Amino acid sequence: MAIKKIDFKLFEKDSYLEQSIYSEIKILSKFKHPNIVELYEVLNSKRSLYIIMEFCQDGDLKRLLKQRGRLTEEEAYAVIRQIASGFR
């Protein structure tokens, strides 16, 4: 599992961040697919929001691109197929 901890103080300074976080929660709660990170639970304390989700050991696409740089056409096609399969 992975836990995102977000202090509510950040929301006071950035309403866009608050909207983005709650949108992420809403979207993730609707999906259950091997190619989409699974949301397990959302908890609140007085000061923080905790998003408990599946841990991706190999990281995300952003990390892959940062490590490897450009993908070959075949690699890019495989990644796009995996992403698209999550929306079926």
N, C-alpha and C positions, 0 to 999 in steps of 0.2 A: 504494500500500500504506500501511497504517497499522500502527504497532507499539505495543503496550501493554507497558510495562516495569513489572514489579512486583518490588520488593525482598523477598526471603524474610524479612527482619526483620519486615515487616508481618504475616506469617503467625504469628509468635511471639506477637504482641500480640492477634491477632484470628483465631480459628479459623473463625469464620463467613465472613470474607472469603476465607480459603483454600478453604473448601468451595464458596463461590459461584463463585470463579474457575475451579476445576476442573470444576464443573458446567457453566459457560458453555462451556468448551473441549469437553467431552463432547457437549453439545447441538449446538454449531456444527459439529463434525466430522461430524455425521450429515446435515446439510442442504446441498443445492446447489440454490438457487433465486434468481431475479433479485431477489426482495423480501427476501432474508435475506443478511446480510453473510457473505461467504465466508471461512472460516478457511483460511489457506495452510499455516502451520507453527507449531509451538511449540518454542522452544529454551530450554535452561537454561544458566546459567553458575553459578559457585560462589555468587554473591550474588543473582542475579536470574532471573526468568522472563520470557521474551519471547514475546508472542502476536502473530504476524504475520497480518494480515487485510486484507481489501478496504477501501479508503478510500472513504468515502461523502462525496462532495463537497458534497452538499446537506444533510448532517447527518442527524439522526435525528428521530423523531416528537417527542421531548421538546423538541428545539430548535425545531421547527416550531410547536408549541403555545406556547412561550415568546415567539416572535417575533410570531405572529399572534393569540394569544389563542384565544377560542372559535372552533370551526369551524362552518360552516353544516351543516345536516342532510345536504345533498348531499355536502359535502366529507368529513364524518365517515363517511358510507356508503362513499365511494370509498376512504378509508383502511382501513376495516374489511375491505373486499373484498380489498385488496392484502395485508393481514396474513393473512387466511384462506387466500388462494391459496398462501401459503408453506407451509401445512401439508398440502397435497394429496399 
